[in-house]
Amino acid sequence: MSEKENTPQNEQQPGNTAEHAAPEVMPSMEEMLKQAELNAQEHHDAWLRAKAEGENIRRRAQEDISKAQKFAVERFSNEMLAVMDSLQAGLAVETASVESFKSGMELTLKQLSSVFEKFHINEINPLGEKFDAHKHQAIGMVESDQEANTVVTVMQRGYTLNERVLRPALVMVAKGKD
């Protein structure tokens, strides 16, 4: 038999008895204070790190917003360069006729319209529609056979960007028949 098997179960090992256990000692006030100060310092350090991280996140977000605002029109600007090139090429022609100028302007307008469409810039041309103060700016009223407050003349077309008015259309509105 091995030694383990020879040891009776009732016999206790030294150091395992209640008699040999060290009595629990209550920590002194100095030790408790020192532990509380360590905990407070750990919490303070964690708070400072969290505060610094929050400041870094805020600063990075402000930088991102600034860059987004600064370069928001970059895609639009790149598209507009083709329109500028067309206008400059048209002006550079020395032996142009009225027909070639008109043709060049039509092609340039087509390019510009394509850019507007790509960027959701839509024309407001309210001829014959009811006057809408949100989309139109009336510059006068005229006698007309049309119903009162109907747009009868568009002096300058307006434009919207993603359904938001960039510029209202300048219009003349029909007076009511007296």
C-alpha positions as CSV (number, residue, x, y, z in Angstrom):
1,M,0.0,0.0,0.0
2,S,1.1,3.5,-0.7
3,E,1.5,6.2,2.0
4,K,-1.7,7.8,1.0
5,E,-3.6,4.6,1.5
6,N,-2.0,4.1,4.9
7,T,-3.2,7.4,6.3
8,P,-6.5,7.0,8.0
9,Q,-9.2,9.4,6.9
10,N,-9.9,10.5,10.4
11,E,-6.4,11.8,10.9
12,Q,-6.0,15.4,9.9
13,Q,-3.0,16.8,8.2
14,P,-1.0,19.4,10.0
15,G,-1.9,22.9,9.0
16,N,-5.5,21.9,8.0
17,T,-7.0,22.1,11.4
18,A,-8.9,25.0,12.9
19,E,-6.3,25.0,15.7
20,H,-3.5,25.8,13.2
21,A,-5.4,28.4,11.1
22,A,-4.2,32.0,11.4
23,P,-6.9,34.2,13.0
24,E,-8.4,36.7,10.6
25,V,-6.9,40.1,11.4
26,M,-8.9,43.2,10.7
27,P,-6.8,45.5,8.4
28,S,-5.7,48.6,10.2
29,M,-7.2,52.0,9.4
30,E,-3.9,53.1,7.6
31,E,-4.1,50.0,5.4
32,M,-7.8,50.6,4.6
33,L,-7.0,54.3,3.8
34,K,-4.1,53.4,1.6
35,Q,-6.3,50.9,-0.3
36,A,-9.0,53.5,-0.7
37,E,-6.5,56.0,-2.0
38,L,-5.2,53.5,-4.5
39,N,-8.7,52.8,-5.7
40,A,-9.5,56.5,-5.9
41,Q,-6.3,57.0,-7.9
42,E,-7.1,54.2,-10.3
43,H,-10.6,55.6,-10.8
44,H,-9.2,59.1,-11.3
45,D,-6.7,57.8,-13.9
46,A,-9.4,55.9,-15.7
47,W,-11.6,59.0,-15.7
48,L,-8.8,61.1,-17.1
49,R,-8.1,58.6,-19.8
50,A,-11.9,58.5,-20.7
51,K,-12.0,62.3,-20.7
52,A,-8.9,62.5,-23.0
53,E,-10.4,59.9,-25.3
54,G,-13.7,61.9,-25.5
55,E,-11.8,65.0,-26.3
56,N,-9.8,63.2,-29.0
57,I,-13.1,61.8,-30.5
58,R,-14.6,65.3,-30.5
59,R,-11.5,66.9,-32.1
60,R,-11.4,64.2,-34.8
61,A,-15.1,64.6,-35.5
62,Q,-14.6,68.4,-35.9
63,E,-11.7,67.8,-38.3
64,D,-13.8,65.3,-40.3
65,I,-16.7,67.8,-40.5
66,S,-14.3,70.6,-41.5
67,K,-12.8,68.4,-44.3
68,A,-16.3,67.3,-45.4
69,Q,-17.4,70.9,-45.7
70,K,-14.2,71.9,-47.4
71,F,-14.3,69.2,-50.0
72,A,-18.1,68.6,-50.3
73,V,-18.3,70.1,-53.7
74,E,-15.2,68.3,-55.1
75,R,-17.2,65.8,-57.2
76,F,-19.5,68.5,-58.5
77,S,-16.5,70.7,-59.3
78,N,-14.8,67.9,-61.3
79,E,-18.0,67.5,-63.3
80,M,-18.2,71.3,-63.9
81,L,-14.7,71.3,-65.4
82,A,-15.9,69.6,-68.5
83,V,-18.5,72.4,-68.9
84,M,-15.8,75.0,-68.4
85,D,-13.6,73.3,-71.0
86,S,-16.5,73.4,-73.5
87,L,-17.1,77.1,-73.0
88,Q,-13.4,77.9,-73.4
89,A,-13.1,75.7,-76.5
90,G,-16.1,77.6,-78.0
91,L,-14.6,80.9,-77.3
92,A,-11.2,79.9,-78.7
93,V,-12.6,79.2,-82.2
94,E,-11.6,82.1,-84.4
95,T,-13.6,81.5,-87.6
96,A,-16.9,80.7,-86.1
97,S,-20.3,81.3,-87.5
98,V,-23.5,82.0,-85.5
99,E,-24.7,78.5,-86.3
100,S,-21.5,76.9,-84.8
101,F,-21.7,79.1,-81.7
102,K,-25.3,78.1,-81.2
103,S,-24.4,74.4,-81.7
104,G,-21.6,74.7,-79.2
105,M,-23.8,76.4,-76.7
106,E,-26.4,73.7,-77.1
107,L,-23.8,71.0,-76.5
108,T,-22.5,72.9,-73.4
109,L,-26.0,73.4,-72.1
110,K,-26.6,69.6,-72.6
111,Q,-23.4,68.9,-70.5
112,L,-24.5,71.3,-67.8
113,S,-27.9,69.8,-67.7
114,S,-26.3,66.4,-67.3
115,V,-24.2,67.6,-64.4
116,F,-27.3,69.1,-62.8
117,E,-29.2,65.9,-63.2
118,K,-26.4,63.8,-61.7
119,F,-26.4,66.0,-58.6
120,H,-30.2,66.3,-58.3
121,I,-30.4,70.0,-59.2
122,N,-33.8,70.5,-60.8
123,E,-35.2,73.4,-62.6
124,I,-38.3,75.2,-61.4
125,N,-40.3,76.5,-64.4
126,P,-43.8,77.1,-63.0
127,L,-45.4,78.6,-66.1
128,G,-49.2,78.1,-65.8
129,E,-49.0,76.7,-62.2
130,K,-50.5,78.2,-59.0
131,F,-48.2,80.6,-57.2
132,D,-46.3,78.9,-54.4
133,A,-44.3,81.3,-52.1
134,H,-42.0,78.4,-51.1
135,K,-40.8,78.0,-54.7
136,H,-41.6,81.2,-56.5
137,Q,-40.9,84.9,-55.9
138,A,-43.5,87.2,-57.4
139,I,-42.1,90.4,-58.8
140,G,-45.4,91.8,-60.0
141,M,-49.0,91.1,-60.9
142,V,-50.5,91.5,-64.4
143,E,-53.9,91.5,-65.9
144,S,-54.6,88.1,-67.5
145,D,-57.4,85.8,-68.6
146,Q,-55.9,83.1,-66.4
147,E,-57.2,82.4,-62.8
148,A,-55.9,84.7,-60.1
149,N,-52.5,83.7,-58.5
150,T,-51.5,81.7,-61.6
151,V,-47.9,82.2,-62.9
152,V,-48.2,83.8,-66.3
153,T,-44.5,84.8,-66.9
154,V,-41.3,83.3,-65.7
155,M,-38.6,86.0,-65.6
156,Q,-35.9,83.7,-64.2
157,R,-36.1,80.0,-63.6
158,G,-35.5,78.7,-60.1
159,Y,-33.6,75.6,-58.9
160,T,-33.9,73.0,-56.2
161,L,-31.2,70.7,-54.8
162,N,-32.6,67.5,-53.5
163,E,-36.1,69.1,-53.2
164,R,-34.7,72.1,-51.3
165,V,-35.0,75.4,-53.0
166,L,-31.7,76.9,-54.0
167,R,-33.2,79.8,-55.8
168,P,-36.9,80.6,-56.2
169,A,-38.2,81.3,-59.7
170,L,-38.9,85.0,-60.4
171,V,-42.4,85.2,-61.7
172,M,-45.3,87.5,-62.8
173,V,-48.6,86.4,-61.4
174,A,-52.1,86.9,-62.8
175,K,-54.4,89.4,-61.0
176,G,-57.9,88.4,-60.1
177,K,-60.6,89.6,-62.5
178,D,-62.5,92.5,-60.9
